[in-house]
């Protein structure tokens, strides 16, 4: 089982003039939202997104090619 399957919720930070930065993974949405609320208090002008990573595991991607 891959790391992304264990922690499917991803938080990214949007930075101006740079690609999005993935900096945290969570096993459930409530943990991700709690972390996001704390970050918004610490960095009120920061832009963060939470999304579900639905990419295929590496083993499945290789076998489908």
N, C-alpha and C positions, 0 to 999 in steps of 0.2 A: 504494500500500500504506500502510495507516495505522500510526501509532505503536504501537497496541495489538496489531497483528498481528506487528510486529517484536519486541516485548517482551511476550509473552502472560502471563508469570508475574508476579503482582502480590503485593506485600507490604503488609499494612495493620497499623496499630497500633490496638489497642482502648484507648480512654480512658474513664474513668468519666464519666458524665453528658454525653457528647459523641458525635456520630456517628463511625463508624470513619474513620480517616485513611489514605488511600492515599498512601504516601510513596516507593515504589520499584517499578520494573518491571525484569524480567530476561528475557533471551532463553532461558535454560534453568533447569531446576529446581535443578541442583547449585549454580549461582551464588546463587540465592535462599536455599538452605539454608545455605551458607557465611556469607552476610551475616546470616542469622538467628542463627546460632551466635555470631557476634561481638557482635551486639546483646544477646543474652542474657547474655553475660559482662559487658558494660558496664552493662546495665540489667536486673538479675536479676528484678525485680518487674514488668517490662514484659510486656505480652501482645501477641503478634504472630501473624498468620495469613498463610499463603502459599496462593494459589489460582490456578487457571488461568482467565484471562479469555476466555470463549468467546463474547463478544458479537459480533454481526454487524457487519461494516464499515458505515460510514455510508451508502455508496452502495447497499448491498443493503437496508438498512432503509428508505430512501426509496423504492426501486423496488417494494417489496412492499406499500406502503400504498395 
